[in-house]
Amino acid sequence: MEFEKMINDTHDMSQRLQAVIGPWDGNLLVTHLAGVVGRLADDVMTIEGKLAMPVENVHLARNIADALIQLIRLSNMYRIDLEQAWTELLEFGRSSLSNEAFVTMMRDTIRQNQERRQQD
């Protein structure tokens, strides 16, 4: 599915939802997103065997999609061009990862953090 279609479909659904339950402000959207991310974390922890929850209660794909919908709703609310932001983020990531000094610093920091955790 194209990014623009996902954004437009989410906007249409949000408009219909708003007609039924009323408008949501940014605080409510972020609170709902936090709940969705919590369910997503429970799903991953269950799949990884770290949470004693029946695996049939896991809805990983649905919760990932729900998180994406809430992020799109927030971007629409604050008039953020999500496609442009996505492109800029990817360009930043590619540029950073092609910078050997940056990559070396990342590796060294991660290694140091792991060593500290092992010492504790």
N, CA, C and O atoms as a DFTB+ gen file, in Angstrom:
480 C
 N C O
     1  1       0.843      -1.178       0.000
     2  2       0.000       0.000       0.000
     3  2       0.887       1.240       0.000
     4  3       1.921       1.274       0.668
     5  1       0.487       2.228      -0.733
     6  2       1.244       3.469      -0.798
     7  2       1.060       4.289       0.469
     8  3      -0.001       4.277       1.091
     9  1       2.103       4.988       0.828
    10  2       2.109       5.797       2.032
    11  2       0.978       6.823       2.017
    12  3       0.261       6.984       3.004
    13  1       0.827       7.504       0.904
    14  2      -0.210       8.540       0.806
    15  2      -1.600       7.948       0.994
    16  3      -2.450       8.570       1.630
    17  1      -1.846       6.762       0.456
    18  2      -3.140       6.112       0.625
    19  2      -3.377       5.759       2.092
    20  3      -4.489       5.917       2.597
    21  1      -2.338       5.281       2.776
    22  2      -2.473       4.970       4.199
    23  2      -2.847       6.228       4.986
    24  3      -3.702       6.188       5.871
    25  1      -2.202       7.329       4.654
    26  2      -2.487       8.592       5.343
    27  2      -3.918       9.042       5.059
    28  3      -4.639       9.433       5.977
    29  1      -4.331       8.987       3.792
    30  2      -5.689       9.407       3.432
    31  2      -6.747       8.498       4.042
    32  3      -7.770       8.981       4.528
    33  1      -6.514       7.187       4.022
    34  2      -7.473       6.250       4.614
    35  2      -7.598       6.475       6.120
    36  3      -8.694       6.404       6.675
    37  1      -6.470       6.747       6.776
    38  2      -6.496       7.024       8.217
    39  2      -7.254       8.312       8.494
    40  3      -8.034       8.381       9.444
    41  1      -7.034       9.324       7.679
    42  2      -7.753      10.588       7.849
    43  2      -9.255      10.373       7.689
    44  3     -10.041      10.895       8.480
    45  1      -9.659       9.616       6.681
    46  2     -11.081       9.335       6.472
    47  2     -11.681       8.591       7.664
    48  3     -12.768       8.936       8.127
    49  1     -10.976       7.571       8.163
    50  2     -11.469       6.820       9.308
    51  2     -11.565       7.723      10.536
    52  3     -12.536       7.638      11.288
    53  1     -10.577       8.580      10.745
    54  2     -10.592       9.490      11.888
    55  2     -11.785      10.438      11.821
    56  3     -12.407      10.734      12.841
    57  1     -12.099      10.909      10.626
    58  2     -13.259      11.794      10.460
    59  2     -14.557      11.078      10.826
    60  3     -15.415      11.650      11.499
    61  1     -14.702       9.825      10.384
    62  2     -15.904       9.049      10.729
    63  2     -15.961       8.775      12.221
    64  3     -17.025       8.878      12.832
    65  1     -14.824       8.428      12.813
    66  2     -14.759       8.161      14.251
    67  2     -15.110       9.411      15.040
    68  3     -15.824       9.344      16.040
    69  1     -14.612      10.534      14.593
    70  2     -14.898      11.805      15.246
    71  2     -16.395      12.116      15.203
    72  3     -16.937      12.672      16.158
    73  1     -17.057      11.765      14.116
    74  2     -18.502      11.995      13.999
    75  2     -19.272      11.154      15.018
    76  3     -20.346      11.556      15.464
    77  1     -18.739      10.003      15.385
    78  2     -19.411       9.104      16.320
    79  2     -19.104       9.464      17.772
    80  3     -20.017       9.558      18.593
    81  1     -17.814       9.666      18.097
    82  2     -17.430       9.847      19.499
    83  2     -16.928      11.237      19.841
    84  3     -16.642      11.524      21.004
    85  1     -16.819      12.089      18.860
    86  2     -16.326      13.435      19.109
    87  2     -14.834      13.532      18.859
    88  3     -14.161      12.519      18.670
    89  1     -14.316      14.758      18.857
    90  2     -12.900      14.959      18.539
    91  2     -11.979      14.501      19.670
    92  3     -12.339      14.526      20.846
    93  1     -10.793      14.088      19.273
    94  2      -9.719      13.746      20.216
    95  2      -8.660      14.820      20.089
    96  3      -8.325      15.234      18.980
    97  1      -8.131      15.273      21.213
    98  2      -7.017      16.217      21.146
    99  2      -5.697      15.448      21.151
   100  3      -5.684      14.221      21.249
   101  1      -4.608      16.169      21.046
   102  2      -3.289      15.541      20.996
   103  2      -2.978      14.725      22.234
   104  3      -2.358      13.666      22.141
   105  1      -3.406      15.212      23.408
   106  2      -3.150      14.471      24.652
   107  2      -3.819      13.112      24.641
   108  3      -3.217      12.116      25.042
   109  1      -5.050      13.067      24.190
   110  2      -5.778      11.803      24.154
   111  2      -5.170      10.847      23.124
   112  3      -5.072       9.645      23.369
   113  1      -4.765      11.383      21.978
   114  2      -4.121      10.539      20.969
   115  2      -2.813       9.937      21.483
   116  3      -2.543       8.756      21.265
   117  1      -2.010      10.743      22.158
   118  2      -0.745      10.240      22.689
   119  2      -1.000       9.215      23.794
   120  3      -0.287       8.215      23.887
   121  1      -2.000       9.452      24.619
   122  2      -2.336       8.493      25.671
   123  2      -2.774       7.170      25.064
   124  3      -2.369       6.106      25.534
   125  1      -3.590       7.227      24.035
   126  2      -4.024       5.999      23.362
   127  2      -2.832       5.296      22.707
   128  3      -2.713       4.072      22.774
   129  1      -1.961       6.070      22.080
   130  2      -0.760       5.492      21.474
   131  2       0.076       4.770      22.525
   132  3       0.577       3.676      22.268
   133  1       0.231       5.364      23.693
   134  2       0.996       4.718      24.766
   135  2       0.365       3.383      25.149
   136  3       1.075       2.407      25.390
   137  1      -0.966       3.335      25.205
   138  2      -1.646       2.076      25.503
   139  2      -1.406       1.032      24.426
   140  3      -1.178      -0.140      24.726
   141  1      -1.457       1.456      23.186
   142  2      -1.218       0.541      22.065
   143  2       0.218       0.010      22.118
   144  3       0.448      -1.181      21.911
   145  1       1.172       0.884      22.393
   146  2       2.566       0.458      22.485
   147  2       2.740      -0.515      23.654
   148  3       3.534      -1.451      23.566
   149  1       2.009      -0.301      24.734
   150  2       2.043      -1.246      25.847
   151  2       1.551      -2.620      25.436
   152  3       2.159      -3.630      25.790
   153  1       0.447      -2.669      24.687
   154  2      -0.063      -3.958      24.190
   155  2       0.939      -4.596      23.228
   156  3       1.130      -5.812      23.233
   157  1       1.565      -3.777      22.416
   158  2       2.588      -4.266      21.489
   159  2       3.762      -4.873      22.258
   160  3       4.273      -5.930      21.890
   161  1       4.180      -4.198      23.320
   162  2       5.273      -4.726      24.148
   163  2       4.870      -6.058      24.775
   164  3       5.671      -6.992      24.813
   165  1       3.632      -6.152      25.268
   166  2       3.154      -7.423      25.832
   167  2       3.175      -8.527      24.781
   168  3       3.551      -9.662      25.075
   169  1       2.770      -8.194      23.554
   170  2       2.783      -9.190      22.472
   171  2       4.187      -9.724      22.236
   172  3       4.394     -10.935      22.158
   173  1       5.158      -8.810      22.121
   174  2       6.540      -9.222      21.853
   175  2       7.078     -10.032      23.030
   176  3       7.729     -11.058      22.831
   177  1       6.812      -9.580      24.246
   178  2       7.298     -10.309      25.414
   179  2       6.681     -11.707      25.490
   180  3       7.347     -12.658      25.901
   181  1       5.420     -11.834      25.099
   182  2       4.768     -13.149      25.088
   183  2       5.400     -14.043      24.035
   184  3       5.717     -15.201      24.306
   185  1       5.582     -13.514      22.847
   186  2       6.201     -14.283      21.760
   187  2       7.605     -14.734      22.156
   188  3       8.016     -15.851      21.839
   189  1       8.335     -13.868      22.845
   190  2       9.703     -14.176      23.255
   191  2       9.760     -15.041      24.515
   192  3      10.845     -15.390      24.980
   193  1       8.595     -15.386      25.067
   194  2       8.553     -16.246      26.244
   195  2       8.904     -15.552      27.543
   196  3       9.331     -16.205      28.495
   197  1       8.733     -14.252      27.603
   198  2       9.079     -13.482      28.801
   199  2       7.847     -13.005      29.562
   200  3       7.982     -12.356      30.599
   201  1       6.663     -13.310      29.074
   202  2       5.424     -12.901      29.732
   203  2       4.478     -14.090      29.725
   204  3       4.256     -14.706      28.683
   205  1       3.928     -14.409      30.870
   206  2       3.037     -15.565      30.997
   207  2       1.627     -15.169      30.556
   208  3       0.744     -14.915      31.375
   209  1       1.452     -15.128      29.254
   210  2       0.169     -14.797      28.668
   211  2      -0.068     -15.789      27.534
   212  3       0.873     -16.127      26.815
   213  1      -1.296     -16.262      27.356
   214  2      -1.541     -17.209      26.256
   215  2      -1.200     -16.587      24.902
   216  3      -1.586     -15.454      24.611
   217  1      -0.480     -17.333      24.090
   218  2      -0.049     -16.826      22.790
   219  2      -1.244     -16.516      21.884
   220  3      -1.132     -15.697      20.972
   221  1      -2.378     -17.162      22.128
   222  2      -3.553     -16.840      21.305
   223  2      -4.103     -15.448      21.604
   224  3      -4.953     -14.948      20.867
   225  1      -3.627     -14.817      22.681
   226  2      -4.021     -13.438      22.980
   227  2      -3.130     -12.410      22.262
   228  3      -3.372     -11.206      22.352
   229  1      -2.116     -12.885      21.561
   230  2      -1.183     -11.997      20.863
   231  2      -1.811     -11.524      19.550
   232  3      -2.325     -12.317      18.760
   233  1      -1.752     -10.211      19.345
   234  2      -2.247      -9.581      18.105
   235  2      -1.170      -8.624      17.591
   236  3      -1.407      -7.426      17.441
   237  1       0.008      -9.170      17.328
   238  2       1.174      -8.363      16.988
   239  2       0.928      -7.474      15.765
   240  3       1.120      -6.260      15.828
   241  1       0.506      -8.077      14.662
   242  2       0.306      -7.289      13.430
   243  2      -0.743      -6.202      13.644
   244  3      -0.562      -5.065      13.208
   245  1      -1.830      -6.551      14.311
   246  2      -2.900      -5.576      14.554
   247  2      -2.397      -4.425      15.427
   248  3      -2.716      -3.265      15.166
   249  1      -1.612      -4.740      16.460
   250  2      -1.127      -3.684      17.344
   251  2      -0.074      -2.813      16.669
   252  3      -0.001      -1.615      16.943
   253  1       0.737      -3.391      15.796
   254  2       1.670      -2.574      15.014
   255  2       0.884      -1.632      14.103
   256  3       1.205      -0.448      14.006
   257  1      -0.144      -2.158      13.438
   258  2      -0.974      -1.326      12.560
   259  2      -1.689      -0.237      13.362
   260  3      -1.794       0.902      12.906
   261  1      -2.177      -0.583      14.549
   262  2      -2.861       0.399      15.394
   263  2      -1.902       1.518      15.799
   264  3      -2.273       2.692      15.779
   265  1      -0.680       1.160      16.163
   266  2       0.315       2.185      16.511
   267  2       0.571       3.101      15.312
   268  3       0.663       4.320      15.461
   269  1       0.684       2.505      14.130
   270  2       0.912       3.301      12.924
   271  2      -0.259       4.253      12.666
   272  3      -0.060       5.415      12.313
   273  1      -1.472       3.751      12.847
   274  2      -2.650       4.607      12.658
   275  2      -2.619       5.787      13.624
   276  3      -2.898       6.919      13.229
   277  1      -2.282       5.528      14.886
   278  2      -2.253       6.620      15.868
   279  2      -1.165       7.636      15.524
   280  3      -1.360       8.838      15.704
   281  1      -0.026       7.161      15.033
   282  2       1.037       8.081      14.613
   283  2       0.612       8.912      13.407
   284  3       0.915      10.103      13.329
   285  1      -0.081       8.288      12.481
   286  2      -0.588       9.034      11.318
   287  2      -1.613      10.062      11.773
   288  3      -1.612      11.193      11.288
   289  1      -2.490       9.681      12.701
   290  2      -3.488      10.630      13.216
   291  2      -2.807      11.830      13.869
   292  3      -3.225      12.971      13.673
   293  1      -1.756      11.567      14.646
   294  2      -1.024      12.675      15.276
   295  2      -0.367      13.572      14.227
   296  3      -0.402      14.798      14.336
   297  1       0.224      12.954      13.223
   298  2       0.870      13.764      12.182
   299  2      -0.161      14.610      11.445
   300  3       0.116      15.757      11.097
   301  1      -1.339      14.059      11.206
   302  2      -2.404      14.841      10.561
   303  2      -2.839      15.992      11.456
   304  3      -3.034      17.114      10.986
   305  1      -2.993      15.710      12.755
   306  2      -3.454      16.738      13.688
   307  2      -2.500      17.932      13.720
   308  3      -2.925      19.085      13.781
   309  1      -1.202      17.629      13.678
   310  2      -0.203      18.688      13.770
   311  2       0.347      19.109      12.406
   312  3       1.364      19.795      12.310
   313  1      -0.349      18.683      11.362
   314  2      -0.016      19.064       9.978
   315  2       1.445      18.775       9.630
   316  3       2.147      19.609       9.060
   317  1       1.873      17.576       9.989
   318  2       3.230      17.137       9.675
   319  2       3.182      16.337       8.381
   320  3       2.360      15.434       8.229
   321  1       4.058      16.671       7.463
   322  2       4.174      15.903       6.234
   323  2       4.970      14.650       6.577
   324  3       6.200      14.655       6.556
   325  1       4.249      13.576       6.893
   326  2       4.879      12.357       7.381
   327  2       5.777      11.718       6.331
   328  3       6.824      11.162       6.663
   329  1       5.379      11.795       5.089
   330  2       6.215      11.226       4.028
   331  2       7.551      11.966       3.935
   332  3       8.601      11.343       3.780
   333  1       7.504      13.287       4.031
   334  2       8.732      14.076       3.999
   335  2       9.589      13.781       5.231
   336  3      10.805      13.625       5.120
   337  1       8.960      13.705       6.395
   338  2       9.699      13.402       7.624
   339  2      10.359      12.029       7.528
   340  3      11.494      11.851       7.969
   341  1       9.653      11.067       6.956
   342  2      10.184       9.713       6.769
   343  2      11.414       9.741       5.865
   344  3      12.447       9.148       6.176
   345  1      11.279      10.438       4.750
   346  2      12.374      10.533       3.797
   347  2      13.595      11.199       4.431
   348  3      14.720      10.731       4.258
   349  1      13.372      12.291       5.164
   350  2      14.473      12.993       5.821
   351  2      15.143      12.102       6.868
   352  3      16.368      12.109       6.991
   353  1      14.357      11.342       7.617
   354  2      14.918      10.448       8.628
   355  2      15.781       9.362       7.986
   356  3      16.871       9.058       8.472
   357  1      15.286       8.781       6.893
   358  2      16.068       7.766       6.196
   359  2      17.359       8.343       5.638
   360  3      18.409       7.705       5.705
   361  1      17.282       9.548       5.088
   362  2      18.490      10.191       4.563
   363  2      19.486      10.454       5.682
   364  3      20.686      10.252       5.495
   365  1      19.017      10.897       6.833
   366  2      19.887      11.132       7.981
   367  2      20.538       9.820       8.424
   368  3      21.739       9.778       8.692
   369  1      19.747       8.760       8.498
   370  2      20.271       7.455       8.897
   371  2      21.320       6.945       7.937
   372  3      22.369       6.454       8.355
   373  1      21.042       7.059       6.650
   374  2      22.022       6.611       5.651
   375  2      23.306       7.416       5.752
   376  3      24.404       6.862       5.693
   377  1      23.164       8.717       5.903
   378  2      24.334       9.591       6.001
   379  2      25.139       9.256       7.259
   380  3      26.365       9.164       7.206
   381  1      24.458       9.077       8.372
   382  2      25.147       8.754       9.630
   383  2      25.867       7.424       9.532
   384  3      27.001       7.293       9.994
   385  1      25.214       6.431       8.932
   386  2      25.805       5.099       8.866
   387  2      26.902       4.989       7.814
   388  3      27.635       4.001       7.784
   389  1      27.019       5.985       6.963
   390  2      28.126       5.979       6.002
   391  2      29.323       6.770       6.540
   392  3      30.376       6.826       5.904
   393  1      29.151       7.380       7.718
   394  2      30.218       8.128       8.373
   395  2      30.952       7.175       9.318
   396  3      30.432       6.820      10.376
   397  1      32.143       6.772       8.937
   398  2      32.879       5.756       9.698
   399  2      33.174       6.187      11.127
   400  3      33.145       5.362      12.040
   401  1      33.457       7.470      11.333
   402  2      33.727       7.951      12.694
   403  2      32.480       7.795      13.569
   404  3      32.587       7.413      14.735
   405  1      31.315       8.085      13.020
   406  2      30.063       7.945      13.757
   407  2      29.791       6.482      14.079
   408  3      29.402       6.151      15.199
   409  1      29.993       5.614      13.107
   410  2      29.761       4.181      13.298
   411  2      30.704       3.634      14.362
   412  3      30.287       2.840      15.206
   413  1      31.950       4.041      14.334
   414  2      32.922       3.605      15.333
   415  2      32.507       4.072      16.721
   416  3      32.583       3.305      17.682
   417  1      32.070       5.318      16.834
   418  2      31.602       5.854      18.113
   419  2      30.400       5.055      18.622
   420  3      30.322       4.755      19.813
   421  1      29.465       4.708      17.735
   422  2      28.295       3.911      18.132
   423  2      28.734       2.554      18.668
   424  3      28.283       2.125      19.730
   425  1      29.607       1.887      17.937
   426  2      30.085       0.560      18.357
   427  2      30.792       0.631      19.705
   428  3      30.561      -0.206      20.578
   429  1      31.652       1.628      19.873
   430  2      32.391       1.774      21.131
   431  2      31.444       2.039      22.295
   432  3      31.609       1.456      23.367
   433  1      30.468       2.896      22.104
   434  2      29.507       3.211      23.159
   435  2      28.692       1.984      23.540
   436  3      28.487       1.721      24.725
   437  1      28.229       1.241      22.560
   438  2      27.457       0.028      22.833
   439  2      28.307      -0.985      23.585
   440  3      27.844      -1.587      24.554
   441  1      29.528      -1.175      23.151
   442  2      30.431      -2.117      23.812
   443  2      30.669      -1.694      25.262
   444  3      30.637      -2.536      26.160
   445  1      30.906      -0.403      25.503
   446  2      31.117       0.095      26.863
   447  2      29.876      -0.140      27.732
   448  3      29.996      -0.556      28.885
   449  1      28.715       0.119      27.196
   450  2      27.477      -0.092      27.946
   451  2      27.291      -1.564      28.299
   452  3      26.868      -1.892      29.408
   453  1      27.607      -2.447      27.358
   454  2      27.493      -3.873      27.627
   455  2      28.463      -4.316      28.695
   456  3      28.116      -5.123      29.557
   457  1      29.689      -3.790      28.648
   458  2      30.689      -4.142      29.654
   459  2      30.266      -3.656      31.034
   460  3      30.460      -4.366      32.021
   461  1      29.695      -2.462      31.118
   462  2      29.212      -1.932      32.403
   463  2      28.076      -2.790      32.954
   464  3      28.012      -3.064      34.153
   465  1      27.194      -3.203      32.071
   466  2      26.064      -4.032      32.500
   467  2      26.551      -5.380      33.025
   468  3      25.987      -5.904      33.985
   469  1      27.573      -5.939      32.421
   470  2      28.132      -7.225      32.860
   471  2      28.835      -7.085      34.202
   472  3      28.867      -8.033      34.987
   473  1      29.399      -5.906      34.473
   474  2      30.101      -5.695      35.738
   475  2      29.132      -5.508      36.902
   476  3      29.479      -5.799      38.047
   477  1      27.948      -5.037      36.628
   478  2      26.947      -4.773      37.694
   479  2      26.341      -6.031      38.235
   480  3      25.493      -5.974      39.125
